[in-house]
Amino acid sequence: MGCDGGTIPKRHELVKGPKKVEKVDKNAELAAKWKYCALSQEKLKRPIVSCDLGRLYNKDAVIEYLLDKSAERPNAETVVHIRGIRDIKELNLTDNPEWEGERRNAKGDRYEDINCGMFICPVVGLEMNGKHRFCYLQTCGCVFSDRAMKEVKTEICHKCGDPFKIEDVIVLNGTKEEVEKLREKMEERRTKAKIKKSKKSKAAEAAVSTPSESKDDTQVDVAGRSSQQNGDESSQSAVAGPSGSSASSRSSKGSTSSTTSATKRSVQSMEEKSEVFKSLFTSHSSAKRTKDQTSNWVTHTPYHF
């Protein structure tokens, strides 16, 4: 049965103990969160975007998901809360000068720093590799470390100078508790936006309906006034009889004659106008030709040849 030849077995070789729980490598977990897209699992490359929960994505992958949501993807549950392009924000990141990327020598003849990050904090200089807390601003998309936000307490962005509020700060790749808080904030923000949108639509409908009602009222008033005027005129004509009709006809004739006389009045008969002003018109005597100045009638038929 073995154990011959002077071998001495140990206890762990003979007694089977409980299985050890497999632990996830922390370095691999951090690299998966901070160096790879949460949707496509590809390496992060510019342009990089983030959602309201603080996850990092490649913008191309998110656009492809929004264009075709029916396609099967391995990590589709991470982007269920993204409804459109407005739910993501493009990040304004600061490159790490020590990050070589694909230029580094992979021959194995030198030490490779696994924890070296692609980006750094522009204020403190900490690398964005998962060992330090990082956050971004929803207003401008600039990314800073949590230490920089605590040390330099201002309401203006340290990089671009845009104003922001504490509510606009979102933690990148936070813990489960932080993600739950961010989810509650996201839902509150969306409900407020829906309420504001409904109020605007109701106000627009009210503004559209009130002018139409006022127009209808004015049309009714005008119609009532015109009908009243027509009734008064008809009553007056009925009371006046033939004499009233003759008087009205005379007044109409007088008005027409006055209008025709006003229209037929010549400029030359206006005494208040000067002679120089009257000479500008063709009705002036200087513009008329005498019989000597008029030309003879000329035919254009071929019979005169």
PELIN-V349251 format. One line per field, one symbol per residue. phi: phi as a letter, one per 30 degrees, with the letter a starting at -180 (. if undefined). burial: 1 if it has 24 or more other C-alpha atoms within 12 Angstrom, else 0. A space follows every 10 residues. Layout:
phi=???
burial=???
This chain:
phi=.jhciidcdc dddccdcddd ddcddddddd dddcbbddcc icddbddcbb cdciccbddd dddddddbdd ddbdcdddbd ddcadddbbd dcccdddddc iddddcdica dcddddcdbb ddccjdddcj dbdbbbcddc idcbdddddd dccbcbddcc iddacddddb ddhddddddd dddddddddd dddddddddd dddddddddd dddddddddd dddddddddd dddddddddd iddddddddd dddddddddd dddddddddd dddddddddd cdddddddcd dddddddbdc ddddd
burial=0000000000 0000000000 0000000001 1111111111 1011110111 1111111110 1110110000 0000000110 1100001111 1111100000 0000000000 0000111111 1110111111 1111111111 1111110110 0000001100 0000000111 1111000000 0110010000 0000000000 0000000000 0000000000 0000000000 0000000000 0000000000 0000000000 0000000000 0000000000 0000000000 0000000000 00000
